[in-house]
Amino acid sequence: MNTIRILIADHHAMIREGLIALLNAEADFTVAGEAENTDDAIAQAKSLQPDIILMDSTLPKYVDGNCIRQLRSAAAKARILLMASELSQQEVRQALQAGVSGYILKVSSFSELVAAIHDVYKGECYLSPEIKSDIINNFLKQSDETTVHEKYNLLTRREKEVFRIIVAGHTINEVAEILNISPKTVAKHRASLMEKLEIYNVASLVRYAVKIGGIL
């Protein structure tokens, strides 16, 4: 069985050691390396070419999204999952726009971290529930503005409903249950709204929500 190779970047040795022990205990994970600062993380990413880079958002020399862009350049196929001690709307926005695939709070359980790693490895965008709530609540407050979100305003009322619920992290079946319509109808609405927005995966939908003001 192929394992998911992970690079851990955190300036706290104890946290690195704990994560290494926990992640290596999972059958489908292998910790390929560790780094204590951004320069080391970039060098290790280039050398090891990991599948996942699990990085602390307070890593020394982490400046806005510059470090993220350098990591993506060093290991183009790696997915970056950012860990943070607290929710910062500005940091989430900058990280997603720089190309982070996931953002998880350190208060989360280990089982949530495992799920997050699996999601980003599959190419999905993972956000802790608290962050999803922030996105959807702020996005709904701004959803009636008509002057700056031209593509979004091409959507029908039902497509906007489907969009909002998908961005909040729900599956097609869950959207169908929430709106009391069939999964087939949800899939049709999702295909239509993606075509109108010229976006073709859920991770990009989340980034679009952030880009147009979802977590300002």
Residue pairs with C-beta under 8 A, 6 or more apart in sequence:
1 27
1 28
2 28
3 27
3 28
3 29
3 30
4 28
4 29
4 30
4 51
4 52
4 117
4 118
4 121
5 30
5 32
5 48
5 50
5 51
5 52
6 23
6 29
6 30
6 31
6 32
6 50
6 51
6 52
6 53
6 54
6 117
7 31
7 32
7 33
7 34
7 35
7 41
7 44
7 45
7 48
7 50
7 52
7 53
7 54
7 78
8 16
8 19
8 20
8 23
8 31
8 33
8 34
8 35
8 54
8 55
9 34
9 35
9 36
9 37
9 38
9 40
9 41
9 44
9 53
9 54
9 55
9 56
9 59
10 16
10 19
10 34
10 35
10 36
10 54
10 55
10 56
10 59
10 83
11 36
11 37
11 56
11 58
11 59
11 60
12 56
13 36
15 56
16 34
16 36
19 31
19 54
20 31
20 34
22 110
23 29
23 31
24 30
24 31
26 114
29 114
29 117
32 48
32 50
33 44
33 47
33 48
33 50
34 44
35 41
35 43
35 44
36 60
37 59
37 60
37 61
38 59
38 60
38 61
38 62
38 67
38 70
39 61
41 53
41 55
41 59
41 67
41 71
42 67
42 70
42 71
42 74
43 74
45 53
45 71
45 74
45 75
45 78
46 74
46 75
48 75
49 75
49 77
49 78
50 75
50 78
51 77
51 78
51 79
51 121
52 78
52 79
52 80
52 81
52 117
52 120
52 121
53 71
53 75
53 78
53 79
53 80
53 81
54 81
54 83
54 117
55 62
55 71
55 80
55 81
55 82
55 83
56 82
56 83
56 84
57 82
57 83
57 84
57 85
57 91
57 95
58 84
58 85
59 67
61 67
64 94
64 98
65 94
65 95
65 97
65 98
65 99
66 98
68 80
68 95
68 98
68 99
68 100
69 98
69 99
71 78
71 80
72 78
72 80
72 98
72 99
79 101
79 102
79 120
79 121
79 123
80 99
80 100
80 101
80 102
80 120
81 100
81 101
81 102
81 103
81 104
81 116
81 117
81 120
81 126
82 95
82 100
82 102
82 103
82 104
83 104
83 105
83 106
84 91
84 103
84 104
84 105
84 106
85 105
85 106
85 107
86 105
87 105
87 128
87 130
87 131
87 134
89 134
89 215
89 216
92 103
92 127
92 131
92 134
92 210
92 215
93 210
93 215
93 216
95 103
96 103
96 125
96 206
96 207
96 210
97 207
97 210
97 211
101 120
101 123
101 124
101 125
101 126
101 203
102 116
102 119
102 120
102 125
102 126
102 127
103 126
103 127
103 128
103 131
104 112
104 113
104 116
104 126
104 127
104 128
105 128
105 130
105 131
108 116
108 128
112 128
115 126
116 126
116 128
119 125
119 126
120 126
123 201
123 203
124 202
124 203
125 202
125 203
125 206
125 207
127 135
127 169
127 206
129 169
131 215
132 167
132 168
132 169
133 168
134 215
135 167
135 168
135 206
135 209
135 210
135 214
135 215
136 164
136 167
136 168
136 214
138 213
138 214
138 215
138 216
139 164
139 167
139 209
139 213
139 214
140 164
142 149
142 212
142 213
142 214
143 152
143 160
143 164
146 153
148 212
149 212
149 213
151 196
151 197
151 198
152 160
152 163
152 197
152 212
154 196
154 197
155 163
155 193
155 196
155 197
156 192
158 179
158 189
159 189
159 192
159 193
159 196
160 193
161 179
162 175
162 179
162 186
162 189
162 190
162 193
163 193
163 205
165 174
165 175
165 178
165 179
166 175
166 190
166 202
166 205
167 205
167 206
167 209
167 214
170 178
172 183
172 186
172 187
172 190
173 183
175 183
175 186
176 182
176 183
176 185
176 186
179 186
194 200
194 205
197 205
197 208
199 205
199 208
